[in-house]
Amino acid sequence: MNKKYVTDLTDLLWQIEDKKYLDSFVEDLLTEKELKDIADRVKILRLLRQGKTQRAIAEELWISVTTVNRWAKVLKNGTWAFKDLKITL
């Protein structure tokens, strides 16, 4: 992953202090599919943190076990934000 893309985006988002403005910005920035994909990823992470099995999550969200497994690996081996959950899921 290109860290410059990540830094450019996070630097931009970090400047937005108003929640309504941030909501509008994200809504304009991302397509409906991109928003849904991100929301689905957050759901997967949330369910994994709740202790649900990968198979149960896949069935509940109608996605492949492989997709859930990829996010389980992110929780296990990803950045500190996901490993230590410094963010609220």
Backbone as XML, in Angstrom:
<?xml version="1.0"?>
<chain id="A" units="angstrom">
  <residue number="1" name="MET">
    <atom name="N" x="0.836" y="-1.178" z="0.000"/>
    <atom name="CA" x="0.000" y="0.000" z="0.000"/>
    <atom name="C" x="0.885" y="1.247" z="0.000"/>
  </residue>
  <residue number="2" name="ASN">
    <atom name="N" x="0.488" y="2.199" z="-0.775"/>
    <atom name="CA" x="1.242" y="3.437" z="-0.879"/>
    <atom name="C" x="0.947" y="4.318" z="0.334"/>
  </residue>
  <residue number="3" name="LYS">
    <atom name="N" x="1.926" y="4.475" z="1.199"/>
    <atom name="CA" x="1.764" y="5.253" z="2.430"/>
    <atom name="C" x="1.453" y="6.722" z="2.146"/>
  </residue>
  <residue number="4" name="LYS">
    <atom name="N" x="1.910" y="7.231" z="1.012"/>
    <atom name="CA" x="1.632" y="8.625" z="0.665"/>
    <atom name="C" x="0.135" y="8.835" z="0.496"/>
  </residue>
  <residue number="5" name="TYR">
    <atom name="N" x="-0.560" y="7.896" z="-0.124"/>
    <atom name="CA" x="-2.012" y="8.010" z="-0.285"/>
    <atom name="C" x="-2.692" y="8.049" z="1.086"/>
  </residue>
  <residue number="6" name="VAL">
    <atom name="N" x="-2.236" y="7.178" z="1.969"/>
    <atom name="CA" x="-2.814" y="7.117" z="3.315"/>
    <atom name="C" x="-2.566" y="8.438" z="4.038"/>
  </residue>
  <residue number="7" name="THR">
    <atom name="N" x="-1.334" y="8.900" z="3.999"/>
    <atom name="CA" x="-0.972" y="10.147" z="4.677"/>
    <atom name="C" x="-1.730" y="11.333" z="4.107"/>
  </residue>
  <residue number="8" name="ASP">
    <atom name="N" x="-1.823" y="11.408" z="2.790"/>
    <atom name="CA" x="-2.554" y="12.517" z="2.168"/>
    <atom name="C" x="-4.009" y="12.542" z="2.636"/>
  </residue>
  <residue number="9" name="LEU">
    <atom name="N" x="-4.643" y="11.386" z="2.665"/>
    <atom name="CA" x="-6.041" y="11.320" z="3.077"/>
    <atom name="C" x="-6.209" y="11.613" z="4.565"/>
  </residue>
  <residue number="10" name="THR">
    <atom name="N" x="-5.380" y="11.008" z="5.401"/>
    <atom name="CA" x="-5.530" y="11.236" z="6.843"/>
    <atom name="C" x="-5.188" y="12.671" z="7.227"/>
  </residue>
  <residue number="11" name="ASP">
    <atom name="N" x="-4.217" y="13.264" z="6.551"/>
    <atom name="CA" x="-3.906" y="14.676" z="6.808"/>
    <atom name="C" x="-5.108" y="15.557" z="6.480"/>
  </residue>
  <residue number="12" name="LEU">
    <atom name="N" x="-5.772" y="15.238" z="5.385"/>
    <atom name="CA" x="-6.944" y="16.005" z="4.987"/>
    <atom name="C" x="-8.085" y="15.808" z="5.990"/>
  </residue>
  <residue number="13" name="LEU">
    <atom name="N" x="-8.371" y="14.568" z="6.352"/>
    <atom name="CA" x="-9.458" y="14.279" z="7.291"/>
    <atom name="C" x="-9.188" y="14.872" z="8.672"/>
  </residue>
  <residue number="14" name="TRP">
    <atom name="N" x="-7.934" y="14.877" z="9.058"/>
    <atom name="CA" x="-7.549" y="15.398" z="10.380"/>
    <atom name="C" x="-7.897" y="16.879" z="10.518"/>
  </residue>
  <residue number="15" name="GLN">
    <atom name="N" x="-7.934" y="17.597" z="9.406"/>
    <atom name="CA" x="-8.226" y="19.027" z="9.431"/>
    <atom name="C" x="-9.714" y="19.335" z="9.651"/>
  </residue>
  <residue number="16" name="ILE">
    <atom name="N" x="-10.564" y="18.355" z="9.422"/>
    <atom name="CA" x="-12.009" y="18.576" z="9.509"/>
    <atom name="C" x="-12.458" y="18.378" z="10.949"/>
  </residue>
  <residue number="17" name="GLU">
    <atom name="N" x="-12.874" y="19.461" z="11.575"/>
    <atom name="CA" x="-13.253" y="19.412" z="12.985"/>
    <atom name="C" x="-14.755" y="19.261" z="13.182"/>
  </residue>
  <residue number="18" name="ASP">
    <atom name="N" x="-15.540" y="19.663" z="12.214"/>
    <atom name="CA" x="-16.990" y="19.642" z="12.330"/>
    <atom name="C" x="-17.550" y="18.301" z="11.828"/>
  </residue>
  <residue number="19" name="LYS">
    <atom name="N" x="-18.310" y="17.603" z="12.667"/>
    <atom name="CA" x="-18.849" y="16.271" z="12.331"/>
    <atom name="C" x="-19.769" y="16.313" z="11.111"/>
  </residue>
  <residue number="20" name="LYS">
    <atom name="N" x="-20.636" y="17.328" z="11.043"/>
    <atom name="CA" x="-21.545" y="17.438" z="9.888"/>
    <atom name="C" x="-20.754" y="17.641" z="8.599"/>
  </residue>
  <residue number="21" name="TYR">
    <atom name="N" x="-19.741" y="18.479" z="8.674"/>
    <atom name="CA" x="-18.903" y="18.724" z="7.504"/>
    <atom name="C" x="-18.164" y="17.450" z="7.103"/>
  </residue>
  <residue number="22" name="LEU">
    <atom name="N" x="-17.655" y="16.722" z="8.085"/>
    <atom name="CA" x="-16.957" y="15.467" z="7.802"/>
    <atom name="C" x="-17.904" y="14.470" z="7.144"/>
  </residue>
  <residue number="23" name="ASP">
    <atom name="N" x="-19.115" y="14.355" z="7.657"/>
    <atom name="CA" x="-20.103" y="13.467" z="7.048"/>
    <atom name="C" x="-20.337" y="13.831" z="5.584"/>
  </residue>
  <residue number="24" name="SER">
    <atom name="N" x="-20.542" y="15.112" z="5.326"/>
    <atom name="CA" x="-20.774" y="15.572" z="3.957"/>
    <atom name="C" x="-19.559" y="15.327" z="3.070"/>
  </residue>
  <residue number="25" name="PHE">
    <atom name="N" x="-18.385" y="15.577" z="3.621"/>
    <atom name="CA" x="-17.150" y="15.381" z="2.865"/>
    <atom name="C" x="-17.005" y="13.919" z="2.449"/>
  </residue>
  <residue number="26" name="VAL">
    <atom name="N" x="-17.194" y="13.006" z="3.398"/>
    <atom name="CA" x="-17.062" y="11.573" z="3.108"/>
    <atom name="C" x="-18.132" y="11.136" z="2.108"/>
  </residue>
  <residue number="27" name="GLU">
    <atom name="N" x="-19.342" y="11.645" z="2.284"/>
    <atom name="CA" x="-20.430" y="11.310" z="1.370"/>
    <atom name="C" x="-20.109" y="11.739" z="-0.061"/>
  </residue>
  <residue number="28" name="ASP">
    <atom name="N" x="-19.506" y="12.899" z="-0.201"/>
    <atom name="CA" x="-19.124" y="13.397" z="-1.530"/>
    <atom name="C" x="-17.896" y="12.669" z="-2.073"/>
  </residue>
  <residue number="29" name="LEU">
    <atom name="N" x="-16.990" y="12.315" z="-1.192"/>
    <atom name="CA" x="-15.726" y="11.709" z="-1.596"/>
    <atom name="C" x="-15.886" y="10.273" z="-2.101"/>
  </residue>
  <residue number="30" name="LEU">
    <atom name="N" x="-16.729" y="9.504" z="-1.416"/>
    <atom name="CA" x="-16.844" y="8.081" z="-1.707"/>
    <atom name="C" x="-18.134" y="7.756" z="-2.440"/>
  </residue>
  <residue number="31" name="THR">
    <atom name="N" x="-18.063" y="6.716" z="-3.266"/>
    <atom name="CA" x="-19.282" y="6.232" z="-3.917"/>
    <atom name="C" x="-20.084" y="5.416" z="-2.913"/>
  </residue>
  <residue number="32" name="GLU">
    <atom name="N" x="-21.333" y="5.145" z="-3.260"/>
    <atom name="CA" x="-22.195" y="4.325" z="-2.399"/>
    <atom name="C" x="-21.552" y="2.953" z="-2.154"/>
  </residue>
  <residue number="33" name="LYS">
    <atom name="N" x="-20.973" y="2.355" z="-3.197"/>
    <atom name="CA" x="-20.337" y="1.044" z="-3.058"/>
    <atom name="C" x="-19.127" y="1.121" z="-2.139"/>
  </residue>
  <residue number="34" name="GLU">
    <atom name="N" x="-18.312" y="2.158" z="-2.287"/>
    <atom name="CA" x="-17.147" y="2.312" z="-1.424"/>
    <atom name="C" x="-17.560" y="2.465" z="0.045"/>
  </residue>
  <residue number="35" name="LEU">
    <atom name="N" x="-18.602" y="3.250" z="0.286"/>
    <atom name="CA" x="-19.109" y="3.413" z="1.646"/>
    <atom name="C" x="-19.607" y="2.090" z="2.218"/>
  </residue>
  <residue number="36" name="LYS">
    <atom name="N" x="-20.350" y="1.328" z="1.395"/>
    <atom name="CA" x="-20.863" y="0.037" z="1.843"/>
    <atom name="C" x="-19.715" y="-0.922" z="2.133"/>
  </residue>
  <residue number="37" name="ASP">
    <atom name="N" x="-18.709" y="-0.933" z="1.273"/>
    <atom name="CA" x="-17.555" y="-1.814" z="1.487"/>
    <atom name="C" x="-16.851" y="-1.491" z="2.809"/>
  </residue>
  <residue number="38" name="ILE">
    <atom name="N" x="-16.679" y="-0.216" z="3.095"/>
    <atom name="CA" x="-16.031" y="0.191" z="4.345"/>
    <atom name="C" x="-16.908" y="-0.191" z="5.531"/>
  </residue>
  <residue number="39" name="ALA">
    <atom name="N" x="-18.214" y="0.053" z="5.422"/>
    <atom name="CA" x="-19.143" y="-0.305" z="6.499"/>
    <atom name="C" x="-19.118" y="-1.813" z="6.754"/>
  </residue>
  <residue number="40" name="ASP">
    <atom name="N" x="-19.053" y="-2.597" z="5.690"/>
    <atom name="CA" x="-18.984" y="-4.060" z="5.836"/>
    <atom name="C" x="-17.695" y="-4.476" z="6.541"/>
  </residue>
  <residue number="41" name="ARG">
    <atom name="N" x="-16.599" y="-3.844" z="6.220"/>
    <atom name="CA" x="-15.323" y="-4.166" z="6.868"/>
    <atom name="C" x="-15.395" y="-3.871" z="8.361"/>
  </residue>
  <residue number="42" name="VAL">
    <atom name="N" x="-15.998" y="-2.735" z="8.700"/>
    <atom name="CA" x="-16.147" y="-2.384" z="10.115"/>
    <atom name="C" x="-17.040" y="-3.399" z="10.822"/>
  </residue>
  <residue number="43" name="LYS">
    <atom name="N" x="-18.120" y="-3.832" z="10.157"/>
    <atom name="CA" x="-18.999" y="-4.863" z="10.737"/>
    <atom name="C" x="-18.224" y="-6.138" z="11.010"/>
  </residue>
  <residue number="44" name="ILE">
    <atom name="N" x="-17.411" y="-6.557" z="10.047"/>
    <atom name="CA" x="-16.608" y="-7.776" z="10.210"/>
    <atom name="C" x="-15.690" y="-7.632" z="11.417"/>
  </residue>
  <residue number="45" name="LEU">
    <atom name="N" x="-14.983" y="-6.526" z="11.500"/>
    <atom name="CA" x="-14.061" y="-6.298" z="12.620"/>
    <atom name="C" x="-14.806" y="-6.280" z="13.952"/>
  </residue>
  <residue number="46" name="ARG">
    <atom name="N" x="-15.954" y="-5.638" z="13.969"/>
    <atom name="CA" x="-16.760" y="-5.558" z="15.188"/>
    <atom name="C" x="-17.180" y="-6.963" z="15.642"/>
  </residue>
  <residue number="47" name="LEU">
    <atom name="N" x="-17.672" y="-7.762" z="14.699"/>
    <atom name="CA" x="-18.134" y="-9.114" z="15.027"/>
    <atom name="C" x="-16.978" y="-10.017" z="15.459"/>
  </residue>
  <residue number="48" name="LEU">
    <atom name="N" x="-15.831" y="-9.861" z="14.823"/>
    <atom name="CA" x="-14.655" y="-10.630" z="15.237"/>
    <atom name="C" x="-14.266" y="-10.268" z="16.670"/>
  </residue>
  <residue number="49" name="ARG">
    <atom name="N" x="-14.282" y="-8.971" z="16.993"/>
    <atom name="CA" x="-13.940" y="-8.526" z="18.351"/>
    <atom name="C" x="-14.953" y="-9.036" z="19.374"/>
  </residue>
  <residue number="50" name="GLN">
    <atom name="N" x="-16.186" y="-9.279" z="18.933"/>
    <atom name="CA" x="-17.211" y="-9.822" z="19.825"/>
    <atom name="C" x="-17.052" y="-11.327" z="20.035"/>
  </residue>
  <residue number="51" name="GLY">
    <atom name="N" x="-16.120" y="-11.937" z="19.288"/>
    <atom name="CA" x="-15.851" y="-13.357" z="19.462"/>
    <atom name="C" x="-16.633" y="-14.282" z="18.555"/>
  </residue>
  <residue number="52" name="LYS">
    <atom name="N" x="-17.350" y="-13.729" z="17.586"/>
    <atom name="CA" x="-18.082" y="-14.586" z="16.651"/>
    <atom name="C" x="-17.094" y="-15.343" z="15.771"/>
  </residue>
  <residue number="53" name="THR">
    <atom name="N" x="-17.490" y="-16.533" z="15.363"/>
    <atom name="CA" x="-16.621" y="-17.322" z="14.495"/>
    <atom name="C" x="-16.627" y="-16.731" z="13.087"/>
  </residue>
  <residue number="54" name="GLN">
    <atom name="N" x="-15.567" y="-17.019" z="12.366"/>
    <atom name="CA" x="-15.471" y="-16.519" z="11.001"/>
    <atom name="C" x="-16.614" y="-17.060" z="10.144"/>
  </residue>
  <residue number="55" name="ARG">
    <atom name="N" x="-16.942" y="-18.317" z="10.336"/>
    <atom name="CA" x="-18.033" y="-18.922" z="9.557"/>
    <atom name="C" x="-19.373" y="-18.249" z="9.882"/>
  </residue>
  <residue number="56" name="ALA">
    <atom name="N" x="-19.632" y="-17.982" z="11.169"/>
    <atom name="CA" x="-20.886" y="-17.333" z="11.570"/>
    <atom name="C" x="-20.987" y="-15.931" z="10.969"/>
  </residue>
  <residue number="57" name="ILE">
    <atom name="N" x="-19.873" y="-15.216" z="10.968"/>
    <atom name="CA" x="-19.854" y="-13.868" z="10.396"/>
    <atom name="C" x="-20.129" y="-13.933" z="8.898"/>
  </residue>
  <residue number="58" name="ALA">
    <atom name="N" x="-19.479" y="-14.859" z="8.221"/>
    <atom name="CA" x="-19.673" y="-15.011" z="6.774"/>
    <atom name="C" x="-21.139" y="-15.292" z="6.452"/>
  </residue>
  <residue number="59" name="GLU">
    <atom name="N" x="-21.750" y="-16.162" z="7.231"/>
    <atom name="CA" x="-23.157" y="-16.489" z="7.004"/>
    <atom name="C" x="-24.058" y="-15.295" z="7.310"/>
  </residue>
  <residue number="60" name="GLU">
    <atom name="N" x="-23.776" y="-14.602" z="8.397"/>
    <atom name="CA" x="-24.603" y="-13.455" z="8.796"/>
    <atom name="C" x="-24.552" y="-12.330" z="7.776"/>
  </residue>
  <residue number="61" name="LEU">
    <atom name="N" x="-23.369" y="-12.076" z="7.226"/>
    <atom name="CA" x="-23.190" y="-10.948" z="6.308"/>
    <atom name="C" x="-23.251" y="-11.359" z="4.837"/>
  </residue>
  <residue number="62" name="TRP">
    <atom name="N" x="-23.451" y="-12.636" z="4.580"/>
    <atom name="CA" x="-23.518" y="-13.147" z="3.208"/>
    <atom name="C" x="-22.241" y="-12.834" z="2.422"/>
  </residue>
  <residue number="63" name="ILE">
    <atom name="N" x="-21.110" y="-13.147" z="3.051"/>
    <atom name="CA" x="-19.811" y="-12.955" z="2.411"/>
    <atom name="C" x="-19.014" y="-14.241" z="2.562"/>
  </residue>
  <residue number="64" name="SER">
    <atom name="N" x="-17.891" y="-14.327" z="1.885"/>
    <atom name="CA" x="-17.086" y="-15.544" z="1.952"/>
    <atom name="C" x="-16.281" y="-15.605" z="3.253"/>
  </residue>
  <residue number="65" name="VAL">
    <atom name="N" x="-16.000" y="-16.822" z="3.674"/>
    <atom name="CA" x="-15.149" y="-17.026" z="4.848"/>
    <atom name="C" x="-13.759" y="-16.451" z="4.573"/>
  </residue>
  <residue number="66" name="THR">
    <atom name="N" x="-13.317" y="-16.501" z="3.338"/>
    <atom name="CA" x="-12.011" y="-15.953" z="2.951"/>
    <atom name="C" x="-11.948" y="-14.457" z="3.248"/>
  </residue>
  <residue number="67" name="THR">
    <atom name="N" x="-13.026" y="-13.740" z="2.968"/>
    <atom name="CA" x="-13.071" y="-12.305" z="3.261"/>
    <atom name="C" x="-12.967" y="-12.059" z="4.757"/>
  </residue>
  <residue number="68" name="VAL">
    <atom name="N" x="-13.704" y="-12.827" z="5.530"/>
    <atom name="CA" x="-13.656" y="-12.668" z="6.986"/>
    <atom name="C" x="-12.257" y="-13.015" z="7.491"/>
  </residue>
  <residue number="69" name="ASN">
    <atom name="N" x="-11.670" y="-14.059" z="6.941"/>
    <atom name="CA" x="-10.327" y="-14.472" z="7.342"/>
    <atom name="C" x="-9.308" y="-13.369" z="7.090"/>
  </residue>
  <residue number="70" name="ARG">
    <atom name="N" x="-9.461" y="-12.662" z="6.004"/>
    <atom name="CA" x="-8.530" y="-11.573" z="5.683"/>
    <atom name="C" x="-8.575" y="-10.519" z="6.787"/>
  </residue>
  <residue number="71" name="TRP">
    <atom name="N" x="-9.779" y="-10.198" z="7.280"/>
    <atom name="CA" x="-9.916" y="-9.185" z="8.321"/>
    <atom name="C" x="-9.518" y="-9.716" z="9.688"/>
  </residue>
  <residue number="72" name="ALA">
    <atom name="N" x="-9.657" y="-11.011" z="9.889"/>
    <atom name="CA" x="-9.154" y="-11.616" z="11.131"/>
    <atom name="C" x="-7.629" y="-11.470" z="11.177"/>
  </residue>
  <residue number="73" name="LYS">
    <atom name="N" x="-6.998" y="-11.627" z="10.031"/>
    <atom name="CA" x="-5.541" y="-11.451" z="9.957"/>
    <atom name="C" x="-5.161" y="-9.995" z="10.226"/>
  </residue>
  <residue number="74" name="VAL">
    <atom name="N" x="-5.968" y="-9.060" z="9.752"/>
    <atom name="CA" x="-5.708" y="-7.644" z="10.014"/>
    <atom name="C" x="-5.751" y="-7.381" z="11.517"/>
  </residue>
  <residue number="75" name="LEU">
    <atom name="N" x="-6.758" y="-7.948" z="12.192"/>
    <atom name="CA" x="-6.834" y="-7.772" z="13.645"/>
    <atom name="C" x="-5.620" y="-8.360" z="14.336"/>
  </residue>
  <residue number="76" name="LYS">
    <atom name="N" x="-5.168" y="-9.491" z="13.831"/>
    <atom name="CA" x="-4.037" y="-10.174" z="14.467"/>
    <atom name="C" x="-2.698" y="-9.517" z="14.124"/>
  </residue>
  <residue number="77" name="ASN">
    <atom name="N" x="-2.516" y="-9.144" z="12.872"/>
    <atom name="CA" x="-1.199" y="-8.694" z="12.400"/>
    <atom name="C" x="-1.171" y="-7.261" z="11.885"/>
  </residue>
  <residue number="78" name="GLY">
    <atom name="N" x="-2.299" y="-6.570" z="11.924"/>
    <atom name="CA" x="-2.392" y="-5.251" z="11.307"/>
    <atom name="C" x="-1.721" y="-4.163" z="12.114"/>
  </residue>
  <residue number="79" name="THR">
    <atom name="N" x="-2.080" y="-2.951" z="11.787"/>
    <atom name="CA" x="-1.504" y="-1.795" z="12.462"/>
    <atom name="C" x="-1.962" y="-1.746" z="13.908"/>
  </residue>
  <residue number="80" name="TRP">
    <atom name="N" x="-1.320" y="-0.921" z="14.689"/>
    <atom name="CA" x="-1.653" y="-0.810" z="16.101"/>
    <atom name="C" x="-3.105" y="-0.419" z="16.308"/>
  </residue>
  <residue number="81" name="ALA">
    <atom name="N" x="-3.684" y="0.341" z="15.400"/>
    <atom name="CA" x="-5.066" y="0.792" z="15.562"/>
    <atom name="C" x="-6.021" y="-0.380" z="15.685"/>
  </residue>
  <residue number="82" name="PHE">
    <atom name="N" x="-5.769" y="-1.432" z="14.933"/>
    <atom name="CA" x="-6.646" y="-2.599" z="14.984"/>
    <atom name="C" x="-6.213" y="-3.579" z="16.052"/>
  </residue>
  <residue number="83" name="LYS">
    <atom name="N" x="-4.931" y="-3.761" z="16.247"/>
    <atom name="CA" x="-4.471" y="-4.723" z="17.255"/>
    <atom name="C" x="-4.836" y="-4.274" z="18.662"/>
  </residue>
  <residue number="84" name="ASP">
    <atom name="N" x="-4.591" y="-3.027" z="18.981"/>
    <atom name="CA" x="-4.862" y="-2.514" z="20.319"/>
    <atom name="C" x="-6.231" y="-1.857" z="20.415"/>
  </residue>
  <residue number="85" name="LEU">
    <atom name="N" x="-6.909" y="-1.751" z="19.293"/>
    <atom name="CA" x="-8.203" y="-1.102" z="19.220"/>
    <atom name="C" x="-8.223" y="0.266" z="19.909"/>
  </residue>
  <residue number="86" name="LYS">
    <atom name="N" x="-7.330" y="1.094" z="19.449"/>
    <atom name="CA" x="-7.297" y="2.472" z="19.919"/>
    <atom name="C" x="-8.466" y="3.254" z="19.329"/>
  </residue>
  <residue number="87" name="ILE">
    <atom name="N" x="-9.166" y="2.611" z="18.399"/>
    <atom name="CA" x="-10.361" y="3.215" z="17.820"/>
    <atom name="C" x="-11.570" y="2.415" z="18.293"/>
  </residue>
  <residue number="88" name="THR">
    <atom name="N" x="-12.709" y="3.052" z="18.279"/>
    <atom name="CA" x="-13.938" y="2.376" z="18.657"/>
    <atom name="C" x="-14.566" y="1.791" z="17.418"/>
  </residue>
  <residue number="89" name="LEU">
    <atom name="N" x="-14.806" y="0.500" z="17.468"/>
    <atom name="CA" x="-15.468" y="-0.160" z="16.338"/>
    <atom name="C" x="-16.936" y="-0.299" z="16.627"/>
  </residue>
</chain>
